[in-house]
Amino acid sequence: MPELICIEAKNGFYAESFVISSDLSKFTERPIALRWYGFEHLNEREAIEDVGNYFGLHPLLIEDIVHQNQRPKLDDQGQLLLVTVPTFSWNPEKMEVTRKQINILWRENDLVTFASSEKNLLEPVRQRIRRGKRSHYHDLHPDFLFCDFGSVGGSAS
């Protein structure tokens, strides 16, 4: 079963761990200001369904995550928000632009990112959080982190 990278933050507290989709309830029940799960195994349909079902995501939206190359969109399900955003990267060796997408699920204090190259794409955000021991990054709130994901939309690889 693939793992999700989990970052938790509250009042200067910061922790990074790994969790499998079947153990999500052990994490989400703890009171915390922000919990970010990063998921990069988009070929693991069952795990994506587990995560989506746990958070109450509509089955058609789970399909949008599984099948990449969706159009940009925002799906509001009341307590849940799913944003699909294309990302672009330049491959100088092949002289081409590669299009991928990131899906961001937001529910209260939980954010889940689904991205095919999530480690590379969102690693700059993780690095800012790790380095920010005495800054606003350790008093994160989901809205701040959600906006920070916007800084990764296009990158040079």
N, C-alpha and C positions, 0 to 999 in steps of 0.2 A: 504494500500500500504506500503510495507516495506521501511525502511529508510536506507540510506547509511551514514556512518560516513565520514565526509569531513574534512580534515585537509588542511589548506592553509598556505603557508609560502612565505615571500619575504622581503629581507633586514631587518631581525630581527623581522618582523611582524609574528605573529603566531595566528591562529584562528582555533577552532574546532567547528563544528556544525553538524547538521543532515539535510539531504536533501532527498526528495522523487524523484524517477526517472523522474517523469513528470516535475520537476522543475530544471533539470540539466542545461538548457540553461541560467537560471538566474545566475548560478555560473560560468559556463565556459566562459562567455563573459567578466568577470572581468579580468584585467591584473594582473597576479600573476606569481611568479617564479615557484611555485609548487602547485599542487592541487592533493591530494590523496583521492580517494573515496574507502572506504572499504565496501564490500557487503558480507553478510554471509547467506542470505536467499536463498540457492540454490534450495529449493523446491518451490520457487515463480517464475515459468517459465515466466510468463507475465512480471514481473519486470526485469528479466534478459534480455528478448527480448527488452524491452524498453531501457535499458542501452546500450545493444549491438547495437541496431538500431540507437540510438542517436549518438554514436561514429562511426558509419559506418562499423560495424563489419559484415563480411560475415555470412549469415545464418548457414552455416555448422560449423563455429567456435563458434557460439552461442550454437549449439547442443553439441559441445565439452565441453562447460562450464556446460550445464545442465546435461549431462551424465558424471558423474565422472568416475574415473579409466581409464582415457586416458593415452596413453603412453607419456613420456616426449617429448615435441616438441617446436619448435619456428616457428611461422607463421608470415611472413613479408608481409604486405599488402601495402607497400609504406609508407604512412603517419602513419600507425598503426603497432604495433608489439604486438603479443599475445604469451606469453610464458606459457606453461603448465609444472608444476613441481610437482613430487610426494613428499609428506611429510610422515614421519613415526613418530609414538609415541609409547612409551612403556607403557602398562597398567600392573603394577605390581600385581594388584588384580586378573586379569584374566590370568596373565602370557602370554601375547600375544602382538604382534606388530600390530598396526593399520595403514593401508595405507590410506591416503587421498590425495587430490591434491589442489594446489593453481594455479589459472590462473591470470596472470598479464597482463593487457592491458596498453600499453604505447602509448600516442599520444601527441606530443609536450611537454607541461608542465603538462599534466594530466596523472595520473596513476589510474587505477581501479584494485582492487584486489577482486577476487571471491574465497572464501574459505569456506568450510562447517563448520569449527570451527574457523572462522576468528578471533573472539574476543580473544580466547586463543592463537592461532597460531601467530598472528601479534601484540598482545598486547605488547610484549617486544620492538618492534620497536616504537610503539606509546609512550611508557614510555620514551624511549631515547629522542624522539622529545620533549615531555613535559618537561623533566628535562634539556634539552639543551638550555635554554634561552640565554646563552652567548656563545654558541659554534657553530660549523658548522651546527648543526641540524636546526638552524633557518635561515640559508642561503641556505637551501636545493635546490638542483636541481634534476630533475627526475632521472638522471643517478646515482647519489649518493644513493638515496633512493632505486632504483631498485636493486643495488648491496647489500644494507643492507637487503633486503628481503631474500637474500641467506643465511643469518645467522640463519634463522628459519627453515631450511629444516628438521632437525630431533630434536626432543625434548623429554624429559621425562615428562610424565603427572603426 
